[in-house]
């Protein structure tokens, strides 16, 4: 009779150990997945920064083209604006 309570306790301890091991494995998997997501978000930020840079460059080009077009219109007297 004295052996039976020990076996029950050992059985519970084994079950707890298996649960802890399973939980540890799942947490490790989640850590790897979160790390992967963080890397992907960082790459998205870099890509977004590159897009902003590209848009700024396009805006500068459009400004130069607009300025040149305004000058041409003034020279050809196609514009109502006075020459500057």
N, CA, C and O atoms as a GROMACS GRO file, in nm:
protein
  336
    1UNK      N    1   0.080  -0.119   0.000
    1UNK     CA    2   0.000   0.000   0.000
    1UNK      C    3   0.085   0.126   0.000
    1UNK      O    4   0.047   0.228  -0.058
    2UNK      N    5   0.200   0.120   0.065
    2UNK     CA    6   0.284   0.237   0.074
    2UNK      C    7   0.343   0.272  -0.063
    2UNK      O    8   0.372   0.388  -0.089
    3UNK      N    9   0.363   0.170  -0.152
    3UNK     CA   10   0.419   0.196  -0.284
    3UNK      C   11   0.322   0.269  -0.376
    3UNK      O   12   0.364   0.346  -0.462
    4UNK      N   13   0.198   0.248  -0.359
    4UNK     CA   14   0.099   0.306  -0.449
    4UNK      C   15   0.100   0.460  -0.447
    4UNK      O   16   0.097   0.519  -0.555
    5UNK      N   17   0.102   0.529  -0.332
    5UNK     CA   18   0.107   0.676  -0.335
    5UNK      C   19   0.233   0.729  -0.403
    5UNK      O   20   0.229   0.830  -0.472
    6UNK      N   21   0.346   0.661  -0.383
    6UNK     CA   22   0.470   0.702  -0.450
    6UNK      C   23   0.454   0.692  -0.601
    6UNK      O   24   0.496   0.782  -0.674
    7UNK      N   25   0.395   0.584  -0.648
    7UNK     CA   26   0.377   0.565  -0.792
    7UNK      C   27   0.284   0.671  -0.850
    7UNK      O   28   0.307   0.720  -0.961
    8UNK      N   29   0.182   0.707  -0.777
    8UNK     CA   30   0.089   0.811  -0.824
    8UNK      C   31   0.162   0.945  -0.835
    8UNK      O   32   0.144   1.019  -0.931
    9UNK      N   33   0.243   0.974  -0.734
    9UNK     CA   34   0.320   1.099  -0.735
    9UNK      C   35   0.418   1.098  -0.852
    9UNK      O   36   0.429   1.198  -0.924
   10UNK      N   37   0.488   0.987  -0.873
   10UNK     CA   38   0.582   0.978  -0.985
   10UNK      C   39   0.510   0.989  -1.118
   10UNK      O   40   0.560   1.052  -1.212
   11UNK      N   41   0.393   0.929  -1.126
   11UNK     CA   42   0.316   0.938  -1.249
   11UNK      C   43   0.276   1.083  -1.278
   11UNK      O   44   0.285   1.128  -1.392
   12UNK      N   45   0.234   1.154  -1.177
   12UNK     CA   46   0.199   1.296  -1.194
   12UNK      C   47   0.322   1.379  -1.231
   12UNK      O   48   0.314   1.467  -1.317
   13UNK      N   49   0.433   1.350  -1.166
   13UNK     CA   50   0.557   1.423  -1.198
   13UNK      C   51   0.599   1.399  -1.344
   13UNK      O   52   0.641   1.492  -1.412
   14UNK      N   53   0.587   1.275  -1.391
   14UNK     CA   54   0.621   1.245  -1.531
   14UNK      C   55   0.529   1.320  -1.627
   14UNK      O   56   0.572   1.374  -1.728
   15UNK      N   57   0.401   1.322  -1.591
   15UNK     CA   58   0.305   1.394  -1.675
   15UNK      C   59   0.339   1.544  -1.677
   15UNK      O   60   0.335   1.607  -1.783
   16UNK      N   61   0.372   1.599  -1.562
   16UNK     CA   62   0.409   1.741  -1.554
   16UNK      C   63   0.535   1.766  -1.636
   16UNK      O   64   0.543   1.866  -1.709
   17UNK      N   65   0.633   1.678  -1.627
   17UNK     CA   66   0.757   1.693  -1.704
   17UNK      C   67   0.728   1.690  -1.854
   17UNK      O   68   0.783   1.771  -1.929
   18UNK      N   69   0.641   1.599  -1.898
   18UNK     CA   70   0.606   1.591  -2.040
   18UNK      C   71   0.537   1.720  -2.085
   18UNK      O   72   0.562   1.771  -2.194
   19UNK      N   73   0.448   1.772  -1.999
   19UNK     CA   74   0.377   1.895  -2.032
   19UNK      C   75   0.474   2.013  -2.041
   19UNK      O   76   0.464   2.095  -2.132
   20UNK      N   77   0.566   2.020  -1.947
   20UNK     CA   78   0.666   2.128  -1.948
   20UNK      C   79   0.754   2.116  -2.072
   20UNK      O   80   0.782   2.218  -2.137
   21UNK      N   81   0.798   1.997  -2.106
   21UNK     CA   82   0.880   1.978  -2.226
   21UNK      C   83   0.805   2.019  -2.352
   21UNK      O   84   0.861   2.084  -2.440
   22UNK      N   85   0.678   1.981  -2.361
   22UNK     CA   86   0.595   2.018  -2.475
   22UNK      C   87   0.579   2.170  -2.482
   22UNK      O   88   0.588   2.230  -2.590
   23UNK      N   89   0.554   2.231  -2.368
   23UNK     CA   90   0.539   2.377  -2.363
   23UNK      C   91   0.669   2.446  -2.403
   23UNK      O   92   0.666   2.545  -2.476
   24UNK      N   93   0.782   2.395  -2.357
   24UNK     CA   94   0.912   2.452  -2.391
   24UNK      C   95   0.935   2.446  -2.542
   24UNK      O   96   0.985   2.541  -2.601
   25UNK      N   97   0.898   2.335  -2.602
   25UNK     CA   98   0.913   2.318  -2.746
   25UNK      C   99   0.826   2.418  -2.823
   25UNK      O  100   0.870   2.479  -2.920
   26UNK      N  101   0.702   2.433  -2.778
   26UNK     CA  102   0.610   2.527  -2.844
   26UNK      C  103   0.658   2.672  -2.829
   26UNK      O  104   0.648   2.750  -2.923
   27UNK      N  105   0.709   2.706  -2.712
   27UNK     CA  106   0.759   2.842  -2.690
   27UNK      C  107   0.882   2.867  -2.780
   27UNK      O  108   0.895   2.976  -2.836
   28UNK      N  109   0.969   2.769  -2.792
   28UNK     CA  110   1.084   2.783  -2.880
   28UNK      C  111   1.041   2.805  -3.025
   28UNK      O  112   1.100   2.888  -3.095
   29UNK      N  113   0.939   2.732  -3.068
   29UNK     CA  114   0.886   2.750  -3.204
   29UNK      C  115   0.828   2.891  -3.220
   29UNK      O  116   0.850   2.956  -3.323
   30UNK      N  117   0.755   2.937  -3.121
   30UNK     CA  118   0.698   3.072  -3.128
   30UNK      C  119   0.807   3.179  -3.132
   30UNK      O  120   0.793   3.279  -3.202
   31UNK      N  121   0.914   3.157  -3.057
   31UNK     CA  122   1.024   3.254  -3.058
   31UNK      C  123   1.086   3.262  -3.198
   31UNK      O  124   1.116   3.372  -3.246
   32UNK      N  125   1.105   3.148  -3.262
   32UNK     CA  126   1.161   3.148  -3.398
   32UNK      C  127   1.067   3.217  -3.496
   32UNK      O  128   1.112   3.292  -3.583
   33UNK      N  129   0.938   3.193  -3.481
   33UNK     CA  130   0.841   3.256  -3.572
   33UNK      C  131   0.835   3.407  -3.552
   33UNK      O  132   0.827   3.482  -3.649
   34UNK      N  133   0.840   3.452  -3.426
   34UNK     CA  134   0.838   3.596  -3.398
   34UNK      C  135   0.965   3.661  -3.453
   34UNK      O  136   0.958   3.770  -3.509
   35UNK      N  137   1.078   3.596  -3.438
   35UNK     CA  138   1.203   3.649  -3.491
   35UNK      C  139   1.194   3.662  -3.643
   35UNK      O  140   1.238   3.762  -3.700
   36UNK      N  141   1.136   3.563  -3.709
   36UNK     CA  142   1.118   3.569  -3.852
   36UNK      C  143   1.027   3.685  -3.892
   36UNK      O  144   1.055   3.757  -3.987
   37UNK      N  145   0.918   3.703  -3.818
   37UNK     CA  146   0.826   3.814  -3.847
   37UNK      C  147   0.895   3.948  -3.826
   37UNK      O  148   0.873   4.042  -3.903
   38UNK      N  149   0.977   3.959  -3.723
   38UNK     CA  150   1.049   4.085  -3.700
   38UNK      C  151   1.142   4.117  -3.817
   38UNK      O  152   1.152   4.232  -3.859
   39UNK      N  153   1.207   4.015  -3.868
   39UNK     CA  154   1.294   4.036  -3.985
   39UNK      C  155   1.214   4.080  -4.106
   39UNK      O  156   1.257   4.167  -4.181
   40UNK      N  157   1.099   4.020  -4.126
   40UNK     CA  158   1.015   4.057  -4.241
   40UNK      C  159   0.963   4.200  -4.227
   40UNK      O  160   0.957   4.274  -4.325
   41UNK      N  161   0.926   4.239  -4.106
   41UNK     CA  162   0.880   4.376  -4.084
   41UNK      C  163   0.993   4.475  -4.110
   41UNK      O  164   0.972   4.581  -4.168
   42UNK      N  165   1.113   4.441  -4.066
   42UNK     CA  166   1.229   4.528  -4.091
   42UNK      C  167   1.252   4.543  -4.241
   42UNK      O  168   1.283   4.652  -4.288
   43UNK      N  169   1.238   4.433  -4.316
   43UNK     CA  170   1.255   4.442  -4.462
   43UNK      C  171   1.146   4.529  -4.524
   43UNK      O  172   1.172   4.602  -4.619
   44UNK      N  173   1.025   4.520  -4.472
   44UNK     CA  174   0.917   4.605  -4.522
   44UNK      C  175   0.948   4.753  -4.497
   44UNK      O  176   0.921   4.837  -4.582
   45UNK      N  177   1.004   4.783  -4.380
   45UNK     CA  178   1.040   4.922  -4.350
   45UNK      C  179   1.146   4.972  -4.447
   45UNK      O  180   1.139   5.086  -4.494
   46UNK      N  181   1.243   4.888  -4.477
   46UNK     CA  182   1.348   4.927  -4.572
   46UNK      C  183   1.285   4.950  -4.710
   46UNK      O  184   1.316   5.049  -4.776
   47UNK      N  185   1.198   4.859  -4.751
   47UNK     CA  186   1.132   4.874  -4.881
   47UNK      C  187   1.047   5.000  -4.887
   47UNK      O  188   1.046   5.069  -4.989
   48UNK      N  189   0.977   5.030  -4.779
   48UNK     CA  190   0.895   5.151  -4.774
   48UNK      C  191   0.983   5.275  -4.780
   48UNK      O  192   0.948   5.373  -4.847
   49UNK      N  193   1.095   5.272  -4.712
   49UNK     CA  194   1.189   5.384  -4.718
   49UNK      C  195   1.241   5.406  -4.859
   49UNK      O  196   1.255   5.519  -4.905
   50UNK      N  197   1.269   5.295  -4.928
   50UNK     CA  198   1.314   5.307  -5.067
   50UNK      C  199   1.206   5.366  -5.155
   50UNK      O  200   1.235   5.447  -5.243
   51UNK      N  201   1.081   5.328  -5.132
   51UNK     CA  202   0.970   5.385  -5.210
   51UNK      C  203   0.957   5.535  -5.186
   51UNK      O  204   0.936   5.611  -5.280
   52UNK      N  205   0.971   5.578  -5.061
   52UNK     CA  206   0.964   5.720  -5.030
   52UNK      C  207   1.075   5.795  -5.103
   52UNK      O  208   1.054   5.904  -5.156
   53UNK      N  209   1.192   5.737  -5.104
   53UNK     CA  210   1.305   5.798  -5.175
   53UNK      C  211   1.277   5.808  -5.324
   53UNK      O  212   1.304   5.911  -5.386
   54UNK      N  213   1.222   5.701  -5.381
   54UNK     CA  214   1.188   5.702  -5.524
   54UNK      C  215   1.083   5.809  -5.554
   54UNK      O  216   1.094   5.880  -5.653
   55UNK      N  217   0.981   5.819  -5.468
   55UNK     CA  218   0.877   5.919  -5.489
   55UNK      C  219   0.934   6.060  -5.481
   55UNK      O  220   0.896   6.148  -5.559
   56UNK      N  221   1.025   6.082  -5.388
   56UNK     CA  222   1.087   6.214  -5.377
   56UNK      C  223   1.167   6.246  -5.503
   56UNK      O  224   1.163   6.360  -5.552
   57UNK      N  225   1.237   6.147  -5.556
   57UNK     CA  226   1.313   6.168  -5.680
   57UNK      C  227   1.221   6.198  -5.797
   57UNK      O  228   1.251   6.285  -5.879
   58UNK      N  229   1.110   6.127  -5.806
   58UNK     CA  230   1.014   6.152  -5.914
   58UNK      C  231   0.953   6.291  -5.900
   58UNK      O  232   0.934   6.361  -6.000
   59UNK      N  233   0.924   6.331  -5.778
   59UNK     CA  234   0.868   6.463  -5.756
   59UNK      C  235   0.968   6.571  -5.799
   59UNK      O  236   0.928   6.671  -5.861
   60UNK      N  237   1.094   6.552  -5.768
   60UNK     CA  238   1.196   6.649  -5.810
   60UNK      C  239   1.205   6.656  -5.962
   60UNK      O  240   1.218   6.764  -6.019
   61UNK      N  241   1.200   6.541  -6.028
   61UNK     CA  242   1.204   6.540  -6.175
   61UNK      C  243   1.083   6.612  -6.233
   61UNK      O  244   1.096   6.689  -6.328
   62UNK      N  245   0.965   6.586  -6.177
   62UNK     CA  246   0.844   6.654  -6.226
   62UNK      C  247   0.854   6.805  -6.205
   62UNK      O  248   0.810   6.882  -6.290
   63UNK      N  249   0.911   6.847  -6.093
   63UNK     CA  250   0.929   6.990  -6.068
   63UNK      C  251   1.020   7.052  -6.173
   63UNK      O  252   0.992   7.161  -6.223
   64UNK      N  253   1.128   6.984  -6.208
   64UNK     CA  254   1.220   7.036  -6.311
   64UNK      C  255   1.151   7.041  -6.447
   64UNK      O  256   1.168   7.138  -6.522
   65UNK      N  257   1.075   6.937  -6.478
   65UNK     CA  258   1.004   6.935  -6.607
   65UNK      C  259   0.902   7.048  -6.612
   65UNK      O  260   0.888   7.115  -6.714
   66UNK      N  261   0.830   7.069  -6.502
   66UNK     CA  262   0.732   7.176  -6.498
   66UNK      C  263   0.798   7.312  -6.516
   66UNK      O  264   0.746   7.398  -6.587
   67UNK      N  265   0.912   7.331  -6.453
   67UNK     CA  266   0.985   7.457  -6.467
   67UNK      C  267   1.029   7.479  -6.612
   67UNK      O  268   1.017   7.589  -6.666
   68UNK      N  269   1.080   7.374  -6.673
   68UNK     CA  270   1.123   7.386  -6.813
   68UNK      C  271   1.004   7.414  -6.905
   68UNK      O  272   1.015   7.494  -6.997
   69UNK      N  273   0.891   7.348  -6.879
   69UNK     CA  274   0.772   7.370  -6.960
   69UNK      C  275   0.722   7.514  -6.945
   69UNK      O  276   0.681   7.576  -7.043
   70UNK      N  277   0.724   7.566  -6.823
   70UNK     CA  278   0.685   7.705  -6.800
   70UNK      C  279   0.774   7.800  -6.879
   70UNK      O  280   0.725   7.896  -6.939
   71UNK      N  281   0.904   7.775  -6.878
   71UNK     CA  282   0.997   7.861  -6.954
   71UNK      C  283   0.968   7.854  -7.104
   71UNK      O  284   0.970   7.957  -7.172
   72UNK      N  285   0.941   7.735  -7.155
   72UNK     CA  286   0.911   7.721  -7.297
   72UNK      C  287   0.782   7.795  -7.333
   72UNK      O  288   0.774   7.862  -7.436
   73UNK      N  289   0.681   7.782  -7.248
   73UNK     CA  290   0.555   7.851  -7.274
   73UNK      C  291   0.575   8.003  -7.276
   73UNK      O  292   0.518   8.072  -7.360
   74UNK      N  293   0.655   8.053  -7.184
   74UNK     CA  294   0.681   8.198  -7.181
   74UNK      C  295   0.757   8.241  -7.305
   74UNK      O  296   0.723   8.343  -7.365
   75UNK      N  297   0.859   8.166  -7.346
   75UNK     CA  298   0.936   8.201  -7.465
   75UNK      C  299   0.852   8.196  -7.591
   75UNK      O  300   0.870   8.278  -7.682
   76UNK      N  301   0.760   8.102  -7.597
   76UNK     CA  302   0.674   8.091  -7.715
   76UNK      C  303   0.549   8.178  -7.702
   76UNK      O  304   0.462   8.177  -7.789
   77UNK      N  305   0.542   8.251  -7.593
   77UNK     CA  306   0.430   8.340  -7.564
   77UNK      C  307   0.297   8.265  -7.565
   77UNK      O  308   0.196   8.315  -7.615
   78UNK      N  309   0.299   8.143  -7.508
   78UNK     CA  310   0.179   8.064  -7.494
   78UNK      C  311   0.115   8.079  -7.358
   78UNK      O  312   0.007   8.026  -7.332
   79UNK      N  313   0.181   8.151  -7.272
   79UNK     CA  314   0.135   8.166  -7.135
   79UNK      C  315   0.095   8.309  -7.108
   79UNK      O  316   0.149   8.402  -7.169
   80UNK      N  317   0.000   8.328  -7.016
   80UNK     CA  318  -0.042   8.463  -6.978
   80UNK      C  319   0.051   8.522  -6.872
   80UNK      O  320   0.041   8.640  -6.842
   81UNK      N  321   0.138   8.442  -6.816
   81UNK     CA  322   0.225   8.489  -6.708
   81UNK      C  323   0.332   8.580  -6.768
   81UNK      O  324   0.383   8.554  -6.877
   82UNK      N  325   0.363   8.687  -6.696
   82UNK     CA  326   0.468   8.777  -6.745
   82UNK      C  327   0.604   8.712  -6.734
   82UNK      O  328   0.627   8.635  -6.641
   83UNK      N  329   0.698   8.741  -6.826
   83UNK     CA  330   0.832   8.682  -6.819
   83UNK      C  331   0.904   8.728  -6.694
   83UNK      O  332   0.889   8.842  -6.650
   84UNK      N  333   0.982   8.639  -6.639
   84UNK     CA  334   1.056   8.676  -6.517
   84UNK      C  335   1.204   8.679  -6.543
   84UNK      O  336   1.282   8.708  -6.452
   0.00000   0.00000   0.00000
